[in-house]
Amino acid sequence: MKQKVMILLCCLASLPVWAQTANVDALLLSAQMAYQDADSKQDQARRRLLQVEEELKQAQKRLADAQQLQQQAEAAQQQALADKAAADALMQQATQRLRDAWQQKEGQ
């Protein structure tokens, strides 16, 4: 009977140590899971940042191309305006010469 009591006492005495070990193991497992979750989120955020930076570079390139096309179009517009003004002046001169010629013809 003494032997059974001793075994029971030994088991009871080791119970807090076992419970403490189980608690430490649970904390370690929880910490490892939290670390893996944080690592995964960090990796996702890093990949998203790289993707967004690439999209930004492409958008900046398209913007620069569009601005260049706009400058070319504005230059072409200015040239077209100058050409139209020259054509309008030429038309005005031709119209005046034609009027003068008709007046001369009618005055004969």
ChimeraX attribute file (.defattr): number of C-alpha atoms within 10 A of each C-alpha:
attribute: neighborCount
match mode: 1-to-1
recipient: residues
	/A:1	6
	/A:2	7
	/A:3	8
	/A:4	9
	/A:5	10
	/A:6	11
	/A:7	12
	/A:8	12
	/A:9	12
	/A:10	11
	/A:11	12
	/A:12	11
	/A:13	11
	/A:14	12
	/A:15	12
	/A:16	11
	/A:17	11
	/A:18	12
	/A:19	11
	/A:20	12
	/A:21	12
	/A:22	12
	/A:23	12
	/A:24	12
	/A:25	12
	/A:26	12
	/A:27	12
	/A:28	12
	/A:29	12
	/A:30	12
	/A:31	12
	/A:32	12
	/A:33	12
	/A:34	12
	/A:35	12
	/A:36	12
	/A:37	12
	/A:38	12
	/A:39	12
	/A:40	12
	/A:41	12
	/A:42	12
	/A:43	12
	/A:44	12
	/A:45	12
	/A:46	12
	/A:47	12
	/A:48	12
	/A:49	12
	/A:50	12
	/A:51	12
	/A:52	12
	/A:53	12
	/A:54	12
	/A:55	12
	/A:56	12
	/A:57	12
	/A:58	12
	/A:59	12
	/A:60	12
	/A:61	12
	/A:62	12
	/A:63	12
	/A:64	12
	/A:65	12
	/A:66	12
	/A:67	12
	/A:68	12
	/A:69	12
	/A:70	12
	/A:71	12
	/A:72	12
	/A:73	12
	/A:74	12
	/A:75	12
	/A:76	12
	/A:77	12
	/A:78	12
	/A:79	12
	/A:80	12
	/A:81	12
	/A:82	12
	/A:83	12
	/A:84	12
	/A:85	12
	/A:86	12
	/A:87	12
	/A:88	12
	/A:89	12
	/A:90	12
	/A:91	12
	/A:92	12
	/A:93	12
	/A:94	12
	/A:95	12
	/A:96	12
	/A:97	12
	/A:98	12
	/A:99	12
	/A:100	12
	/A:101	12
	/A:102	11
	/A:103	11
	/A:104	10
	/A:105	9
	/A:106	8
	/A:107	7
	/A:108	5
